[in-house]
Amino acid sequence: MNIKKRDFISKIYYTLFIIIIYRLGYFIPLPFLNNRVSILSLGIMPYISASILTQLMCYMFPFFYKIQQDGEIGIKKINNITKVLTILISLIQAPVYINMTLSEFSYFINCKNILMITSIICITTGTFFTMWLGEKINAKGIGNGNSLIIMSGILSRFIYSIIDEIFNRIKNQLLGITILLFELFIWLLIIGISIIIINFVKKIHIQYVNKLNNYSSNLEEVYLRNEIKFIPLKVVYPGIMPIIFSQGILITIFKKINNINNIYGIWYNLLYSILIIIITFFYTFLSIPVKKISDDLKINGVYIPNIKPGKDTCFFLKKIVSQIYFVGSLLLVIIALLPSIFISLGGDKNFSFFFGGTTIIIMVGGLLDIKYTINSYIL
């Protein structure tokens, strides 16, 4: 066994070890309360939200953009800002989550505030511990630590959900088994479609006046094909971010409004869809530097066929980005609403989470990331 192969296997073992630690930590409950709510209840999600916020701040504000471009020192500063935002988001989300999940507080009226403060501290600490485990995987393991930690939680819930669904369906004998097989077929179909959606790109073909040895953009790698190159733009460019943000806004801000409190209701899903479309719009246009790409193409003697360099190219790219935003936002809305659609058709609530939303995108994205990482080691 060569050194590279041994190193690869050791990274796999180390990654599994960290994931086991996380899963064991998930069974540690909040203190002083007889409940099943874990100190790792929020997991890595506050950090993910903070990372997305920091990224948006770098796109929107020149001050943060300059910090980001300042080499390793800038990266460390951005990481520190992300950690501060993680604390703030955890302190906001923790009490909301506790109030939603713990009915035990009604039995401890006299010490409710103390229990709330203790629980918030524990859950916030649990978020930082989870974040630390993800960093360890990134440093010494294989794959993206945050994605693998989230996936481990999803897969653990999936095992219980699929077992419950099987037992519930087989009670109805032939009809139940038929429905179960149909559900599994639809589930696999959704996964296949999600893979296509996540990987699908809009190719903007470009040509050059003079041969260039290298051409790069801060957006995506540009591929050479003889005399023709193309800039690939992901159709679902923001990924999971609009869904996560929309859920966070609805849970945090609109929790006490009765018509929006039901996550399977019409009003919740209507507002959910609108938020996804709005957030996708802002994120797409902020994160794709159309003007800079247009200027880079002109400077390097590269042009889009039948489009004049300069303003015409910039206008054309904005049009393409608009198309990407429109299609991408609709696809995200459909994926986000699939669990509610499944429930409305008589599906099980626990099993519905695996038919769409953040769960399906995280699962597909995580599996693809593992595939790419393993392929890179093999090659």
Secondary structure, 3 states (H helix, E strand, C coil): CCHHHHHHHHHHHHHHHHHHHHHHHCCCECCCCCCCCECCCCCCHHHHHHHHHHHHHHHHCHHHHHHHCCHHHHHHHHHHHHHHHHHHHHHHHHHHHHHHHCHHHHHCHHHHHHHHHHHHHHHHHHHHHHHHHHHHHHHHCCCCHHHHHHHHHHHHHHHHHHHHHHHHHHCCHHHHHHHHHHHHHHHHHHHHHHHHHHHCEEEEEEEECCCCCCCCCCCCCCEEECCEEEEEEECCCCCCHHHHHHHHHHHHHCCCCHHHHCCCCHHHHHHHHHHHHHHHHHHHHHHCCHHHHHHHHHHCCEECCCCCCCHHHHHHHHHHHHHHHHHHHHHHHHHHHHHHHHHHCCCCHHHHHHHCHHHHHHHHHHHHHHHHHHHHHHC
